[in-house]
């Protein structure tokens, strides 16, 4: 998790940024969108929810490693 919620700066319209790291993340944007929908479905999230799901494989983690407030959950 990262972003304004972790920093304690969230406001009413803030989203909750969740980063899922796995080497099984597909490279195709369409497949990634389908995976996000599946995650939302399995989590029982309604169509409109405050979560922003970010997907990254180990190669893409360098982009997220610059985020200081990145918090590991689970």
N, CA, C and O atoms as CSV, one atom per row, in Angstrom:
chain,resi,resn,atom,element,x,y,z
A,1,UNK,N,N,0.851,-1.153,0.000
A,1,UNK,CA,C,0.000,0.000,0.000
A,1,UNK,C,C,0.909,1.230,0.000
A,1,UNK,O,O,1.983,1.233,0.602
A,2,UNK,N,N,0.450,2.268,-0.688
A,2,UNK,CA,C,1.219,3.506,-0.717
A,2,UNK,C,C,0.274,4.659,-1.024
A,2,UNK,O,O,-0.909,4.447,-1.292
A,3,UNK,N,N,0.786,5.851,-0.985
A,3,UNK,CA,C,-0.008,7.019,-1.337
A,3,UNK,C,C,-0.481,7.803,-0.130
A,3,UNK,O,O,0.039,7.660,0.977
A,4,UNK,N,N,-1.481,8.636,-0.372
A,4,UNK,CA,C,-1.942,9.575,0.655
A,4,UNK,C,C,-2.487,8.882,1.902
A,4,UNK,O,O,-2.357,9.416,3.004
A,5,UNK,N,N,-3.087,7.714,1.754
A,5,UNK,CA,C,-3.625,7.005,2.925
A,5,UNK,C,C,-2.493,6.606,3.862
A,5,UNK,O,O,-2.602,6.789,5.074
A,6,UNK,N,N,-1.414,6.066,3.319
A,6,UNK,CA,C,-0.266,5.648,4.130
A,6,UNK,C,C,0.401,6.856,4.776
A,6,UNK,O,O,0.851,6.788,5.920
A,7,UNK,N,N,0.462,7.957,4.041
A,7,UNK,CA,C,1.097,9.168,4.572
A,7,UNK,C,C,0.204,9.901,5.571
A,7,UNK,O,O,0.653,10.850,6.213
A,8,UNK,N,N,-1.043,9.478,5.711
A,8,UNK,CA,C,-1.970,10.160,6.608
A,8,UNK,C,C,-2.494,11.459,6.038
A,8,UNK,O,O,-2.903,12.345,6.788
A,9,UNK,N,N,-2.487,11.586,4.714
A,9,UNK,CA,C,-2.916,12.810,4.046
A,9,UNK,C,C,-4.191,12.623,3.231
A,9,UNK,O,O,-4.530,13.478,2.413
A,10,UNK,N,N,-4.896,11.522,3.441
A,10,UNK,CA,C,-6.087,11.227,2.645
A,10,UNK,C,C,-7.203,12.224,2.933
A,10,UNK,O,O,-7.371,12.693,4.058
A,11,UNK,N,N,-7.953,12.530,1.892
A,11,UNK,CA,C,-9.144,13.374,2.003
A,11,UNK,C,C,-10.327,12.560,1.476
A,11,UNK,O,O,-10.154,11.416,1.056
A,12,UNK,N,N,-11.500,13.133,1.495
A,12,UNK,CA,C,-12.704,12.414,1.101
A,12,UNK,C,C,-12.636,11.706,-0.241
A,12,UNK,O,O,-13.165,10.603,-0.377
A,13,UNK,N,N,-12.010,12.303,-1.216
A,13,UNK,CA,C,-11.953,11.707,-2.552
A,13,UNK,C,C,-10.704,10.892,-2.827
A,13,UNK,O,O,-10.490,10.460,-3.960
A,14,UNK,N,N,-9.880,10.675,-1.824
A,14,UNK,CA,C,-8.624,9.936,-2.026
A,14,UNK,C,C,-8.889,8.464,-2.309
A,14,UNK,O,O,-9.837,7.872,-1.793
A,15,UNK,N,N,-8.030,7.891,-3.138
A,15,UNK,CA,C,-8.115,6.454,-3.358
A,15,UNK,C,C,-7.091,5.756,-2.471
A,15,UNK,O,O,-6.231,6.397,-1.868
A,16,UNK,N,N,-7.197,4.443,-2.403
A,16,UNK,CA,C,-6.263,3.628,-1.631
A,16,UNK,C,C,-5.423,2.867,-2.648
A,16,UNK,O,O,-5.920,1.974,-3.335
A,17,UNK,N,N,-4.146,3.227,-2.739
A,17,UNK,CA,C,-3.260,2.605,-3.720
A,17,UNK,C,C,-2.729,1.279,-3.197
A,17,UNK,O,O,-2.060,1.226,-2.166
A,18,UNK,N,N,-3.037,0.211,-3.922
A,18,UNK,CA,C,-2.563,-1.126,-3.572
A,18,UNK,C,C,-1.667,-1.638,-4.689
A,18,UNK,O,O,-2.046,-1.610,-5.860
A,19,UNK,N,N,-0.492,-2.101,-4.330
A,19,UNK,CA,C,0.457,-2.638,-5.301
A,19,UNK,C,C,0.547,-4.147,-5.114
A,19,UNK,O,O,0.812,-4.634,-4.015
A,20,UNK,N,N,0.323,-4.875,-6.195
A,20,UNK,CA,C,0.466,-6.328,-6.180
A,20,UNK,C,C,1.668,-6.668,-7.041
A,20,UNK,O,O,1.707,-6.359,-8.231
A,21,UNK,N,N,2.653,-7.312,-6.416
A,21,UNK,CA,C,3.879,-7.681,-7.120
A,21,UNK,C,C,3.897,-9.192,-7.320
A,21,UNK,O,O,3.740,-9.959,-6.370
A,22,UNK,N,N,4.089,-9.602,-8.559
A,22,UNK,CA,C,4.179,-11.024,-8.878
A,22,UNK,C,C,4.821,-11.173,-10.247
A,22,UNK,O,O,4.585,-10.361,-11.142
A,23,UNK,N,N,5.618,-12.196,-10.406
A,23,UNK,CA,C,6.189,-12.465,-11.723
A,23,UNK,C,C,5.177,-13.155,-12.633
A,23,UNK,O,O,5.484,-13.470,-13.783
A,24,UNK,N,N,3.976,-13.389,-12.121
A,24,UNK,CA,C,2.912,-13.985,-12.923
A,24,UNK,C,C,1.979,-12.923,-13.515
A,24,UNK,O,O,0.976,-13.260,-14.144
A,25,UNK,N,N,2.306,-11.648,-13.314
A,25,UNK,CA,C,1.508,-10.553,-13.867
A,25,UNK,C,C,1.667,-10.586,-15.387
A,25,UNK,O,O,2.792,-10.606,-15.886
A,26,UNK,N,N,0.564,-10.590,-16.127
A,26,UNK,CA,C,0.677,-10.606,-17.594
A,26,UNK,C,C,1.260,-9.295,-18.128
A,26,UNK,O,O,1.143,-8.249,-17.489
A,27,UNK,N,N,1.879,-9.360,-19.288
A,27,UNK,CA,C,2.457,-8.164,-19.907
A,27,UNK,C,C,1.409,-7.371,-20.692
A,27,UNK,O,O,1.506,-6.149,-20.796
A,28,UNK,N,N,0.433,-8.046,-21.230
A,28,UNK,CA,C,-0.613,-7.415,-22.030
A,28,UNK,C,C,-1.506,-6.525,-21.164
A,28,UNK,O,O,-1.952,-6.933,-20.092
A,29,UNK,N,N,-1.761,-5.301,-21.645
A,29,UNK,CA,C,-2.631,-4.380,-20.906
A,29,UNK,C,C,-4.048,-4.925,-20.773
A,29,UNK,O,O,-4.703,-4.721,-19.751
A,30,UNK,N,N,-4.518,-5.615,-21.800
A,30,UNK,CA,C,-5.861,-6.197,-21.750
A,30,UNK,C,C,-5.918,-7.281,-20.678
A,30,UNK,O,O,-6.867,-7.337,-19.896
A,31,UNK,N,N,-4.910,-8.133,-20.644
A,31,UNK,CA,C,-4.870,-9.191,-19.634
A,31,UNK,C,C,-4.725,-8.610,-18.226
A,31,UNK,O,O,-5.274,-9.156,-17.268
A,32,UNK,N,N,-3.994,-7.513,-18.103
A,32,UNK,CA,C,-3.854,-6.854,-16.797
A,32,UNK,C,C,-5.199,-6.294,-16.338
A,32,UNK,O,O,-5.559,-6.416,-15.167
A,33,UNK,N,N,-5.932,-5.687,-17.252
A,33,UNK,CA,C,-7.250,-5.148,-16.915
A,33,UNK,C,C,-8.185,-6.274,-16.482
A,33,UNK,O,O,-8.951,-6.127,-15.530
A,34,UNK,N,N,-8.115,-7.395,-17.190
A,34,UNK,CA,C,-8.937,-8.552,-16.823
A,34,UNK,C,C,-8.543,-9.080,-15.445
A,34,UNK,O,O,-9.407,-9.471,-14.660
A,35,UNK,N,N,-7.249,-9.093,-15.150
A,35,UNK,CA,C,-6.773,-9.554,-13.849
A,35,UNK,C,C,-7.262,-8.632,-12.734
A,35,UNK,O,O,-7.694,-9.100,-11.681
A,36,UNK,N,N,-7.194,-7.317,-12.969
A,36,UNK,CA,C,-7.692,-6.368,-11.969
A,36,UNK,C,C,-9.179,-6.598,-11.698
A,36,UNK,O,O,-9.614,-6.582,-10.546
A,37,UNK,N,N,-9.953,-6.812,-12.757
A,37,UNK,CA,C,-11.385,-7.079,-12.589
A,37,UNK,C,C,-11.615,-8.354,-11.789
A,37,UNK,O,O,-12.508,-8.407,-10.944
A,38,UNK,N,N,-10.815,-9.377,-12.052
A,38,UNK,CA,C,-10.935,-10.644,-11.333
A,38,UNK,C,C,-10.604,-10.453,-9.848
A,38,UNK,O,O,-11.285,-11.000,-8.981
A,39,UNK,N,N,-9.562,-9.679,-9.565
A,39,UNK,CA,C,-9.180,-9.394,-8.175
A,39,UNK,C,C,-10.317,-8.662,-7.465
A,39,UNK,O,O,-10.682,-9.007,-6.340
A,40,UNK,N,N,-10.872,-7.650,-8.132
A,40,UNK,CA,C,-11.983,-6.894,-7.547
A,40,UNK,C,C,-13.186,-7.803,-7.285
A,40,UNK,O,O,-13.845,-7.701,-6.250
A,41,UNK,N,N,-13.454,-8.682,-8.234
A,41,UNK,CA,C,-14.573,-9.622,-8.102
A,41,UNK,C,C,-14.351,-10.578,-6.928
A,41,UNK,O,O,-15.248,-10.782,-6.110
A,42,UNK,N,N,-13.157,-11.162,-6.852
A,42,UNK,CA,C,-12.845,-12.103,-5.774
A,42,UNK,C,C,-12.852,-11.428,-4.400
A,42,UNK,O,O,-13.172,-12.058,-3.393
A,43,UNK,N,N,-12.498,-10.150,-4.371
A,43,UNK,CA,C,-12.497,-9.396,-3.115
A,43,UNK,C,C,-13.900,-8.930,-2.728
A,43,UNK,O,O,-14.111,-8.414,-1.630
A,44,UNK,N,N,-14.850,-9.117,-3.635
A,44,UNK,CA,C,-16.223,-8.698,-3.354
A,44,UNK,C,C,-16.417,-7.194,-3.392
A,44,UNK,O,O,-17.308,-6.659,-2.732
A,45,UNK,N,N,-15.581,-6.510,-4.167
A,45,UNK,CA,C,-15.680,-5.050,-4.246
A,45,UNK,C,C,-16.844,-4.642,-5.142
A,45,UNK,O,O,-17.103,-5.294,-6.153
A,46,UNK,N,N,-17.542,-3.577,-4.784
A,46,UNK,CA,C,-18.618,-3.074,-5.644
A,46,UNK,C,C,-18.013,-2.410,-6.884
A,46,UNK,O,O,-16.808,-2.162,-6.924
A,47,UNK,N,N,-18.843,-2.120,-7.899
A,47,UNK,CA,C,-18.319,-1.501,-9.128
A,47,UNK,C,C,-17.539,-0.207,-8.880
A,47,UNK,O,O,-16.549,0.061,-9.561
A,48,UNK,N,N,-17.976,0.584,-7.920
A,48,UNK,CA,C,-17.267,1.821,-7.591
A,48,UNK,C,C,-16.707,1.671,-6.186
A,48,UNK,O,O,-17.457,1.524,-5.221
A,49,UNK,N,N,-15.395,1.708,-6.075
A,49,UNK,CA,C,-14.719,1.510,-4.792
A,49,UNK,C,C,-13.491,2.417,-4.738
A,49,UNK,O,O,-13.067,2.937,-5.770
A,50,UNK,N,N,-12.917,2.614,-3.555
A,50,UNK,CA,C,-11.794,3.551,-3.423
A,50,UNK,C,C,-10.420,2.962,-3.725
A,50,UNK,O,O,-9.413,3.651,-3.563
A,51,UNK,N,N,-10.354,1.711,-4.159
A,51,UNK,CA,C,-9.057,1.071,-4.344
A,51,UNK,C,C,-8.516,1.252,-5.757
A,51,UNK,O,O,-9.234,1.060,-6.738
A,52,UNK,N,N,-7.252,1.620,-5.847
A,52,UNK,CA,C,-6.533,1.694,-7.119
A,52,UNK,C,C,-5.518,0.565,-7.091
A,52,UNK,O,O,-4.548,0.611,-6.335
A,53,UNK,N,N,-5.742,-0.439,-7.909
A,53,UNK,CA,C,-4.875,-1.611,-7.913
A,53,UNK,C,C,-3.777,-1.423,-8.953
A,53,UNK,O,O,-4.047,-1.204,-10.134
A,54,UNK,N,N,-2.542,-1.514,-8.494
A,54,UNK,CA,C,-1.369,-1.414,-9.360
A,54,UNK,C,C,-0.740,-2.803,-9.436
A,54,UNK,O,O,-0.555,-3.460,-8.412
A,55,UNK,N,N,-0.417,-3.246,-10.637
A,55,UNK,CA,C,0.197,-4.556,-10.837
A,55,UNK,C,C,1.619,-4.364,-11.343
A,55,UNK,O,O,1.862,-3.521,-12.207
A,56,UNK,N,N,2.558,-5.138,-10.812
A,56,UNK,CA,C,3.955,-5.013,-11.246
A,56,UNK,C,C,4.664,-6.353,-11.140
A,56,UNK,O,O,4.466,-7.111,-10.190
A,57,UNK,N,N,5.499,-6.627,-12.141
A,57,UNK,CA,C,6.383,-7.790,-12.043
A,57,UNK,C,C,7.719,-7.293,-11.493
A,57,UNK,O,O,7.876,-6.098,-11.241
A,58,UNK,N,N,8.672,-8.187,-11.307
A,58,UNK,CA,C,9.941,-7.784,-10.685
A,58,UNK,C,C,10.680,-6.734,-11.514
A,58,UNK,O,O,11.368,-5.885,-10.949
A,59,UNK,N,N,10.553,-6.775,-12.835
A,59,UNK,CA,C,11.202,-5.771,-13.689
A,59,UNK,C,C,10.603,-4.385,-13.462
A,59,UNK,O,O,11.320,-3.384,-13.487
A,60,UNK,N,N,9.303,-4.327,-13.243
A,60,UNK,CA,C,8.608,-3.049,-13.092
A,60,UNK,C,C,8.705,-2.469,-11.684
A,60,UNK,O,O,8.326,-1.319,-11.463
A,61,UNK,N,N,9.199,-3.238,-10.749
A,61,UNK,CA,C,9.284,-2.770,-9.366
A,61,UNK,C,C,10.240,-1.598,-9.195
A,61,UNK,O,O,10.122,-0.851,-8.223
A,62,UNK,N,N,11.179,-1.420,-10.110
A,62,UNK,CA,C,12.103,-0.288,-9.989
A,62,UNK,C,C,11.332,1.033,-10.004
A,62,UNK,O,O,11.729,1.992,-9.343
A,63,UNK,N,N,10.233,1.082,-10.754
A,63,UNK,CA,C,9.399,2.285,-10.783
A,63,UNK,C,C,8.813,2.552,-9.401
A,63,UNK,O,O,8.785,3.696,-8.949
A,64,UNK,N,N,8.347,1.511,-8.732
A,64,UNK,CA,C,7.703,1.656,-7.429
A,64,UNK,C,C,8.701,1.758,-6.283
A,64,UNK,O,O,8.341,2.229,-5.204
A,65,UNK,N,N,9.934,1.334,-6.484
A,65,UNK,CA,C,10.923,1.356,-5.400
A,65,UNK,C,C,11.257,2.779,-4.948
A,65,UNK,O,O,11.776,2.969,-3.848
A,66,UNK,N,N,10.972,3.762,-5.767
A,66,UNK,CA,C,11.238,5.159,-5.404
A,66,UNK,C,C,10.206,5.703,-4.418
A,66,UNK,O,O,10.397,6.778,-3.850
A,67,UNK,N,N,9.120,4.971,-4.214
A,67,UNK,CA,C,8.057,5.425,-3.319
A,67,UNK,C,C,8.460,5.129,-1.881
A,67,UNK,O,O,8.548,3.968,-1.483
A,68,UNK,N,N,8.702,6.159,-1.117
A,68,UNK,CA,C,9.224,6.016,0.242
A,68,UNK,C,C,8.218,5.390,1.207
A,68,UNK,O,O,8.608,4.667,2.123
A,69,UNK,N,N,6.930,5.664,1.009
A,69,UNK,CA,C,5.949,5.196,1.978
A,69,UNK,C,C,5.369,3.826,1.640
A,69,UNK,O,O,4.368,3.416,2.227
A,70,UNK,N,N,5.982,3.122,0.708
A,70,UNK,CA,C,5.501,1.793,0.326
A,70,UNK,C,C,5.489,0.885,1.554
A,70,UNK,O,O,6.525,0.672,2.183
A,71,UNK,N,N,4.327,0.357,1.891
A,71,UNK,CA,C,4.144,-0.466,3.082
A,71,UNK,C,C,3.764,-1.877,2.677
A,71,UNK,O,O,2.833,-2.078,1.897
A,72,UNK,N,N,4.485,-2.853,3.204
A,72,UNK,CA,C,4.192,-4.248,2.880
A,72,UNK,C,C,3.042,-4.739,3.753
A,72,UNK,O,O,3.036,-4.556,4.971
A,73,UNK,N,N,2.080,-5.362,3.104
A,73,UNK,CA,C,0.945,-5.951,3.810
A,73,UNK,C,C,0.888,-7.423,3.426
A,73,UNK,O,O,0.803,-7.756,2.244
A,74,UNK,N,N,0.933,-8.289,4.402
A,74,UNK,CA,C,0.836,-9.739,4.146
A,74,UNK,C,C,1.994,-10.292,3.512
A,74,UNK,O,O,2.038,-11.492,3.244
